[in-house]
Amino acid sequence: MEGWRADETGAAHDPEDGEKKRMENRHGAFLMMTRRLLRSSSAGFTLLEMLLAIAIFSLVIGVIFTSFRLGASSWEKGERDIESYQKIRAVNELIYREIRSCFPYVLTPGELDTHVKFYAFFGKADSVKFVSAASVRKANRGLSLIEFWVQDGVGLMVGETLAIGSDLADVSLRDEERALLINPDVKSIRFRYLDKKDQDEKGEWEQTWEPRNKTGQDLRLPEAVEVRLEVDLGNGRMFTQEFVIPIETDLYSTLYAFGV
């Protein structure tokens, strides 16, 4: 037949069949290439997912670490604050105990070149000196002369010496032998003194207490002492605390003051 060709075996084939096979072969090759491309694309997408998962995991770990660090920092700050407040409380209790135990120790005429007797209680705006029945140092027994003040660059100080045999008005309690550091974080201490001539009156708060002006029938101690502390908590934070300490003298002390 016209247009037919014989192969190597001598069989006759239609040329259109050959063309059809070539088309099928090309189509098969195209499909194979497409599958390979799809496999390659699928593998690349999986790698992208892995990178994205690693990035998300790293972000989560970073957030957890940051939260843990902030929590640890807050915990440490809280512990420091608790310790600071405990120290402040100890300071308050010490000042309260000493001033509350204030004893009406009388300086008789002639002891300080005076002609009248008065109580040994010397109050200033930034310090106070008085006789107390409670000793700061356990080694001291008997009445003690006590002074509280803040020394610049050092902190809250207390000075103490035995009251008997001391020049109560002029003796210095701020030398190394008598002074003791209470709290270095206290940056300021302020005092005010409640003066009441009569028990029925309200009284007035004074910045100073001069005992030489409280003599004769007006012989008296302050009714109360107001204390104001400023404490450095660190990191620029200041803590202020105010409290009032009543002073009460018993009958024995009153009789002693008037020489009964």
C-alpha positions in Angstrom: 0.0 0.0 0.0 1.1 3.5 -0.7 2.6 5.3 2.3 3.2 2.1 4.2 6.7 1.2 5.4 8.4 -2.1 6.4 10.4 -2.4 9.6 13.4 -4.6 10.2 11.3 -7.7 10.4 9.8 -6.9 7.1 6.3 -6.1 8.5 4.5 -3.2 7.0 3.4 -0.3 9.3 1.3 2.7 8.8 3.4 6.0 9.2 0.6 7.5 11.2 1.1 4.8 13.9 4.7 5.8 14.2 3.8 9.5 14.6 1.3 8.5 17.2 3.8 6.6 19.2 6.3 9.5 19.1 3.5 11.7 20.5 2.8 9.2 23.2 6.5 9.1 24.1 6.7 12.9 24.3 3.6 13.0 26.4 5.0 10.4 28.7 8.3 12.3 29.0 6.3 15.5 29.8 4.4 13.7 32.5 7.6 12.3 34.1 9.2 15.7 34.1 6.0 17.2 35.7 6.1 14.6 38.4 9.7 15.3 39.1 9.0 19.0 39.4 6.1 18.3 41.7 8.3 16.2 43.9 11.0 18.9 43.9 8.3 21.5 44.8 6.9 19.3 47.5 10.3 18.8 49.1 11.0 22.6 49.0 7.7 23.4 50.8 8.5 20.8 53.5 11.9 22.6 54.1 10.1 25.9 54.4 7.7 24.5 56.9 10.7 23.2 58.9 12.4 26.6 58.9 9.1 28.3 59.9 8.6 25.8 62.7 12.2 26.4 64.0 11.6 30.1 63.9 8.3 29.8 65.9 10.0 27.4 68.4 12.9 29.9 68.8 10.4 32.7 69.4 8.5 30.7 72.0 11.7 29.8 73.8 12.7 33.4 73.8 9.4 34.5 75.2 9.6 31.8 77.9 13.2 32.8 78.8 12.3 36.5 79.0 9.3 35.7 81.2 11.4 33.6 83.4 14.1 36.3 83.7 11.5 38.9 84.5 9.9 36.6 87.0 13.3 35.9 88.7 14.1 39.6 88.7 10.8 40.5 90.3 11.3 37.7 92.8 14.7 39.0 93.7 13.4 42.6 94.0 10.6 41.4 96.2 13.0 39.5 98.4 15.2 42.7 98.7 12.2 44.8 99.5 11.0 42.3 102.2 14.5 42.4 103.7 14.5 46.2 103.6 11.1 46.4 105.3 12.1 44.0 108.0 15.2 46.2 108.7 13.0 49.3 108.8 10.6 47.5 111.2 13.5 46.6 113.5 14.6 50.3 113.4 11.1 51.4 114.3 10.9 49.0 117.2 14.2 50.1 118.6 13.4 53.8 118.4 9.9 53.1 119.8 11.2 51.1 122.7 13.9 53.6 123.7 11.7 56.7 123.5 8.7 55.0 125.1 11.1 54.0 128.0 12.1 57.7 128.4 12.9 58.3 132.1 12.2 61.7 133.7 15.8 62.1 134.9 16.1 65.4 136.7 19.1 67.7 136.5 19.3 69.6 139.7 20.2 73.2 140.2 24.0 73.8 139.7 24.7 70.8 137.5 24.5 72.9 134.3 25.0 76.3 135.8 21.2 76.6 136.2 19.2 77.5 139.2 16.2 75.3 138.5 15.8 71.6 137.9 14.6 70.2 134.6 14.3 66.9 132.8 17.2 65.6 130.7 15.4 65.5 127.4 17.0 67.5 124.6 15.0 67.5 121.3 16.1 68.9 118.0 14.5 68.6 114.6 17.1 66.1 113.4 18.2 64.4 116.6 17.0 63.6 120.1 18.9 62.9 123.3 17.3 61.6 126.5 17.6 59.2 129.4 16.0 55.8 128.9 15.4 52.9 131.2 16.0 50.5 128.2 19.6 50.0 127.2 20.6 49.5 123.5 23.6 47.5 124.5 22.9 44.6 126.9 26.2 45.1 128.6 25.0 48.5 130.0 22.8 48.2 133.1 20.9 51.0 134.7 19.7 54.3 133.1 21.3 55.1 129.8 21.7 58.4 128.0 20.6 57.8 124.4 20.8 59.8 121.2 19.5 59.2 117.7 20.7 61.0 114.6 21.6 60.4 110.9 25.2 60.9 110.0 25.7 62.0 106.4 27.1 59.2 104.2 26.8 56.7 107.0 23.2 56.2 108.1 21.1 56.1 111.2 23.2 56.1 114.3 22.5 55.6 118.0 24.8 56.7 120.8 24.7 55.5 124.4 26.5 55.9 127.7 25.6 55.5 131.3 23.5 58.4 132.5 24.8 58.5 136.1 28.1 60.4 136.3 27.8 61.9 132.8 27.4 65.6 131.8 24.1 64.9 130.2 23.7 68.1 128.3 27.2 68.4 126.9 28.5 64.9 126.6 29.1 63.7 123.1 27.6 60.3 122.1 28.9 60.5 118.5 32.4 59.2 119.0 33.5 55.7 117.9 33.3 54.3 121.5 29.7 55.3 122.1 28.2 55.4 118.6 26.6 52.5 116.8 25.3 52.2 113.2 21.7 51.0 113.1 20.8 51.1 109.4 22.9 52.6 106.5 19.8 52.9 104.3 18.2 55.6 106.5 19.0 58.9 104.8 17.0 61.2 107.0 15.3 61.3 110.4 13.0 64.1 111.7 11.4 64.6 115.1 8.5 66.7 116.4 7.5 67.0 120.0 3.9 67.3 121.4 3.7 69.9 124.1 0.7 69.8 126.4 0.7 72.1 129.5 -2.7 70.7 130.6 -4.0 67.2 130.1 -7.3 68.6 128.7 -5.8 70.7 126.0 -5.0 69.4 122.5 -1.4 70.5 122.6 1.0 71.8 119.9 3.7 70.0 117.9 7.1 71.7 118.3 10.2 71.3 116.2 12.5 71.4 119.2 12.3 70.6 122.9 14.3 72.8 125.2 14.0 71.4 128.7 15.3 74.6 130.4 12.0 76.2 129.3 10.0 73.5 131.0 10.8 74.0 134.7 9.2 74.7 138.0 5.4 73.9 137.9 5.8 73.4 134.2 8.3 70.6 134.6 7.3 68.1 132.0 8.4 65.8 129.2 6.8 65.7 125.7 3.5 64.0 125.6 4.6 62.2 122.4 7.3 62.2 119.9 6.7 62.0 116.1 9.4 60.3 114.1 9.7 60.5 110.3 12.2 58.3 108.5 13.3 58.4 104.9 14.8 55.1 103.7 16.6 54.4 100.4 15.3 51.1 98.9 17.7 51.2 96.0 17.2 52.0 92.3 16.2 55.5 93.1 13.2 54.4 95.3 12.6 56.2 98.6 10.4 54.9 101.4 9.0 57.3 104.0 7.5 56.2 107.3 6.0 58.3 110.1 4.9 57.1 113.6 4.1 58.6 116.9 5.5 57.4 120.2 3.6 58.3 123.4 5.6 59.0 126.5 4.1 57.9 129.8 5.8 58.3 133.1 4.6 56.2 136.0 3.9 57.4 139.6 7.3 56.5 140.9 9.0 58.5 138.2 6.9 61.5 138.9 7.5 61.4 142.6 11.2 61.0 141.9 11.2 64.1 139.7 9.7 66.2 142.5 12.1 64.7 145.1 9.4 62.9 147.0 
